[in-house]
Amino acid sequence: MGCDDDFTAWFRLLETPGLGRESARRLVAACGSPAAVLGTPLATLRELVGPARAAALQQPPPDFEARLTAARQWLQGGDDRHVLTLGQPAYPPLLLQAPDPALLLYVQGDLACLSAAAVAIVGSRHASPQGLDHARQFAARLAEAGWVVVSGLAQGIDAAAHEGALKAGARTIAVMGTGPDLTYPSRHRALARRIAGQGALVTEFAPGTPPLPENFPRRNRLIAGLTQGTLVVEAALRSGSLITARLANEAGRDVWAVPGSVHAEQARGCHALIKQGAMLVESPEDVLDTLVGPAAPPAQATLALESRDADAATHDPLLSALGDDPVTLDALLARTGWPTSELSARLLELELDGLVARLPGGLFQRRHAA
């Protein structure tokens, strides 16, 4: 944002306690700009947003100057740091069309990727190894086809989606539930730096804002609003990913879901979405077939992985015995008739080859290429 006075007015408006996005949007629409809102007579403000909110606008909060200073310092911390408001040319066009666009965005990274064709990939924080594989492979293939991958920087599926896009050498956007100066979870600081260098970090929360629980549904609406569709890889029935999917659907965007085992808790949210009309997808090509946008040649690495998995399934009797659901060692002994030592050794080989995952509770599960 070019003018510091403009930023100060926006910041003052949005940091007003109890005002909220809807009232702030109504005031800007009625008065023309945040600066005009702050110069509007109290009686007019009362008519527009009621006496309590009007009174709050008359007096800056006690910590306003400190928070404004922190925001300015963050903005001045590098050439890749930006603030975008509604009406600016660089504001994401898809988000502008969403039902509840952010009035102000803090962005670190490449502004151009905010206007590129994008797909969201979201899912469980407590993902299975198979789910993490799916997220990476879907993200890599979509990224190689020219799509920006958007997710929420959380552990599990979100991080795997970002990693898949980065490994493919493509752009990815992380929408954060904190201020732009904080990373949550903190273990993802290195990942966040890579995303800022190869895509963008985006948030509507001012610098210094901690990861409060109520921030994440707000973050989820931005993930849905920035993208042409949302892919849910794994999700329990009570999951923030289902909120993102619902918001995407309400905004008229596509929703896809990857099915899983009927015995897996993390598959139930995806199955619920499919029952409600989400598109069932089994491969990245299923997603790409429903999209209109950038295209690129097929990813050789992905094709090679799928070929390897298909060859292994054809020639390895243990992979056939594993099936698709998690299974115990005793069940595998019964299915194969092999000695315990031979079975354990072969399972270890397949695990090291990335074809089998060892799960909690002594379970094993076959990994498939997405």
NORLINNOR-V640251 format. One record per backbone hydrogen bond with DSSP energy under -0.5 kcal/mol. NH is the residue of the N-H (numbers start at 1). CO is the residue of the C=O. E is the energy in kcal/mol with one decimal. If there is no record, write none. Layout:
nh:NH co:CO e:E
nh:NH co:CO e:E
//
This chain:
nh:4 co:2 e:-0.5
nh:7 co:3 e:-1.9
nh:8 co:4 e:-2.5
nh:9 co:5 e:-2.1
nh:10 co:6 e:-2.5
nh:11 co:7 e:-3.0
nh:12 co:8 e:-2.6
nh:13 co:9 e:-2.4
nh:14 co:10 e:-2.8
nh:15 co:11 e:-1.9
nh:16 co:13 e:-1.2
nh:19 co:16 e:-1.7
nh:23 co:19 e:-0.5
nh:24 co:20 e:-2.0
nh:25 co:21 e:-2.6
nh:26 co:22 e:-2.2
nh:27 co:23 e:-2.3
nh:28 co:24 e:-2.3
nh:29 co:25 e:-2.3
nh:30 co:26 e:-2.0
nh:31 co:27 e:-2.8
nh:32 co:28 e:-2.5
nh:37 co:33 e:-2.0
nh:38 co:34 e:-2.3
nh:39 co:35 e:-1.0
nh:40 co:37 e:-1.6
nh:45 co:41 e:-2.1
nh:46 co:42 e:-2.5
nh:47 co:43 e:-1.5
nh:48 co:44 e:-1.6
nh:49 co:45 e:-2.9
nh:50 co:45 e:-0.5
nh:50 co:46 e:-1.8
nh:54 co:50 e:-2.0
nh:55 co:51 e:-2.3
nh:56 co:52 e:-1.9
nh:57 co:53 e:-1.6
nh:58 co:54 e:-0.7
nh:58 co:55 e:-1.0
nh:59 co:55 e:-0.6
nh:59 co:56 e:-0.7
nh:64 co:61 e:-2.0
nh:67 co:63 e:-2.2
nh:68 co:64 e:-2.8
nh:69 co:65 e:-2.3
nh:70 co:66 e:-2.1
nh:71 co:67 e:-2.2
nh:72 co:68 e:-2.5
nh:73 co:69 e:-2.5
nh:74 co:70 e:-2.2
nh:75 co:71 e:-2.3
nh:76 co:72 e:-2.1
nh:77 co:74 e:-1.6
nh:78 co:75 e:-0.6
nh:81 co:78 e:-1.4
nh:82 co:107 e:-2.9
nh:84 co:105 e:-2.6
nh:86 co:103 e:-1.4
nh:88 co:85 e:-2.1
nh:91 co:88 e:-1.7
nh:96 co:92 e:-1.9
nh:97 co:93 e:-1.1
nh:98 co:95 e:-1.2
nh:101 co:98 e:-0.6
nh:105 co:84 e:-2.9
nh:106 co:203 e:-3.5
nh:107 co:82 e:-2.6
nh:107 co:105 e:-0.5
nh:108 co:201 e:-2.4
nh:109 co:80 e:-2.8
nh:110 co:199 e:-3.2
nh:111 co:109 e:-0.7
nh:113 co:110 e:-0.8
nh:114 co:111 e:-1.5
nh:115 co:112 e:-1.5
nh:116 co:113 e:-0.7
nh:119 co:148 e:-2.6
nh:120 co:229 e:-2.9
nh:121 co:150 e:-2.3
nh:122 co:231 e:-2.6
nh:124 co:234 e:-1.6
nh:127 co:125 e:-0.5
nh:132 co:128 e:-2.4
nh:133 co:129 e:-2.2
nh:134 co:130 e:-2.5
nh:135 co:131 e:-2.5
nh:136 co:132 e:-2.4
nh:137 co:133 e:-2.6
nh:138 co:134 e:-3.1
nh:139 co:135 e:-2.4
nh:140 co:136 e:-2.7
nh:141 co:137 e:-2.3
nh:142 co:138 e:-2.6
nh:143 co:139 e:-2.7
nh:144 co:140 e:-2.5
nh:145 co:141 e:-1.4
nh:146 co:143 e:-1.7
nh:147 co:142 e:-2.4
nh:148 co:117 e:-2.6
nh:149 co:171 e:-1.4
nh:150 co:119 e:-2.6
nh:150 co:148 e:-0.5
nh:151 co:173 e:-2.3
nh:157 co:124 e:-2.4
nh:158 co:155 e:-0.6
nh:159 co:154 e:-1.3
nh:160 co:156 e:-2.2
nh:161 co:157 e:-2.5
nh:162 co:158 e:-2.3
nh:163 co:159 e:-2.6
nh:164 co:160 e:-2.4
nh:165 co:161 e:-2.0
nh:166 co:162 e:-2.5
nh:167 co:163 e:-2.8
nh:168 co:164 e:-1.2
nh:169 co:166 e:-1.9
nh:170 co:165 e:-2.4
nh:173 co:149 e:-2.4
nh:174 co:200 e:-2.3
nh:175 co:151 e:-2.7
nh:175 co:173 e:-0.6
nh:176 co:174 e:-0.6
nh:176 co:202 e:-3.0
nh:179 co:209 e:-2.3
nh:180 co:205 e:-0.7
nh:182 co:179 e:-1.6
nh:188 co:185 e:-2.1
nh:189 co:186 e:-1.5
nh:192 co:188 e:-2.8
nh:193 co:189 e:-2.1
nh:194 co:190 e:-1.9
nh:195 co:191 e:-2.4
nh:196 co:192 e:-2.5
nh:197 co:193 e:-1.6
nh:198 co:194 e:-1.2
nh:198 co:195 e:-0.5
nh:199 co:195 e:-1.1
nh:200 co:172 e:-1.8
nh:201 co:108 e:-2.7
nh:202 co:174 e:-2.8
nh:203 co:106 e:-1.9
nh:205 co:178 e:-0.5
nh:209 co:206 e:-1.9
nh:212 co:210 e:-2.1
nh:215 co:212 e:-1.9
nh:216 co:212 e:-0.5
nh:216 co:213 e:-1.0
nh:217 co:213 e:-0.5
nh:218 co:214 e:-0.7
nh:219 co:215 e:-2.2
nh:220 co:216 e:-2.5
nh:221 co:217 e:-1.5
nh:222 co:218 e:-1.0
nh:222 co:219 e:-0.6
nh:223 co:219 e:-1.8
nh:224 co:220 e:-2.3
nh:225 co:221 e:-2.1
nh:226 co:222 e:-2.1
nh:227 co:224 e:-0.8
nh:228 co:118 e:-2.9
nh:230 co:254 e:-2.3
nh:231 co:120 e:-3.1
nh:232 co:230 e:-0.5
nh:232 co:256 e:-2.6
nh:233 co:122 e:-2.3
nh:233 co:231 e:-0.6
nh:235 co:266 e:-2.9
nh:239 co:237 e:-0.9
nh:242 co:239 e:-0.8
nh:243 co:239 e:-0.9
nh:244 co:240 e:-2.0
nh:245 co:241 e:-2.4
nh:246 co:242 e:-2.4
nh:247 co:243 e:-2.6
nh:248 co:244 e:-2.3
nh:249 co:245 e:-2.4
nh:250 co:246 e:-2.5
nh:251 co:247 e:-1.5
nh:252 co:249 e:-1.7
nh:253 co:248 e:-2.9
nh:254 co:228 e:-2.0
nh:256 co:230 e:-2.7
nh:257 co:279 e:-2.5
nh:258 co:232 e:-2.2
nh:259 co:257 e:-0.6
nh:259 co:281 e:-0.5
nh:264 co:261 e:-1.4
nh:265 co:263 e:-0.5
nh:267 co:264 e:-1.4
nh:268 co:264 e:-0.5
nh:268 co:265 e:-1.1
nh:269 co:235 e:-2.7
nh:270 co:235 e:-0.7
nh:271 co:267 e:-2.4
nh:272 co:268 e:-2.3
nh:273 co:269 e:-2.1
nh:274 co:270 e:-2.3
nh:275 co:271 e:-2.3
nh:276 co:272 e:-1.5
nh:277 co:274 e:-1.4
nh:278 co:273 e:-2.8
nh:279 co:255 e:-2.6
nh:281 co:257 e:-2.1
nh:286 co:283 e:-1.0
nh:287 co:283 e:-0.9
nh:288 co:284 e:-2.7
nh:289 co:285 e:-2.4
nh:290 co:287 e:-1.4
nh:291 co:288 e:-1.1
nh:293 co:291 e:-0.5
nh:300 co:298 e:-0.6
nh:303 co:299 e:-2.4
nh:304 co:300 e:-2.5
nh:305 co:301 e:-2.1
nh:306 co:302 e:-2.5
nh:307 co:303 e:-2.4
nh:308 co:304 e:-2.6
nh:309 co:305 e:-2.4
nh:310 co:306 e:-2.4
nh:311 co:307 e:-2.7
nh:312 co:308 e:-2.6
nh:313 co:309 e:-2.4
nh:314 co:310 e:-1.7
nh:315 co:311 e:-2.0
nh:316 co:312 e:-2.4
nh:317 co:315 e:-0.7
nh:320 co:316 e:-1.5
nh:321 co:317 e:-2.2
nh:322 co:318 e:-1.9
nh:323 co:319 e:-1.3
nh:327 co:364 e:-2.4
nh:329 co:362 e:-0.6
nh:332 co:328 e:-1.8
nh:333 co:329 e:-2.4
nh:334 co:330 e:-2.1
nh:335 co:331 e:-2.1
nh:336 co:332 e:-2.6
nh:337 co:333 e:-2.4
nh:343 co:339 e:-2.6
nh:344 co:340 e:-2.8
nh:345 co:341 e:-2.1
nh:346 co:342 e:-2.2
nh:347 co:343 e:-2.5
nh:348 co:344 e:-2.0
nh:349 co:345 e:-1.9
nh:350 co:346 e:-2.3
nh:351 co:347 e:-2.3
nh:352 co:348 e:-2.4
nh:353 co:349 e:-1.7
nh:354 co:351 e:-1.2
nh:355 co:350 e:-2.7
nh:356 co:350 e:-1.0
nh:357 co:365 e:-3.2
nh:359 co:357 e:-0.6
nh:359 co:363 e:-2.9
nh:362 co:359 e:-0.7
nh:363 co:359 e:-0.9
nh:364 co:327 e:-2.7
nh:365 co:357 e:-2.3
nh:367 co:355 e:-2.7
//
